Amino acid sequence: MQMSGQHVIIDGACASTCTILLGAIPRNRICVTPRAVLAFPSAWDLTLLSPETSRPGTLYLLAHHPDGVRRWISRHGGLRTETIYLRWPEIATLLPARR
């Protein structure tokens, strides 16, 4: 999608892997509406006993978010077992808004 030149409008829930697009698509081709919600969980590994958080996977996720989003995640305690949510109006301070 980065090379296609298409624009992306986030108009609802964008969770986990979807949020990696924030770092893959130029900021001037992404916009959010007041209904947009970005969900940021840590990465997980499935084990024989139970799922466990994955530090390498979580670091990978963080590395693929834009700087402003990484700073927001850091201010909210970082990626951890509990999902954190970025909502309107705060989301509009980090990404172009479309009303």
Secondary structure, DSSP 8 states (H G I E B T S, - for coil): -TTTT--EEE-SEEEGGGGGHHHHS-GGGEEE-TT-EEEE---EEE-SSSEEE-HHHHHHHHHTS-HHHHHHHHHTT-S-SS-EEEETTGGGGTS-B--
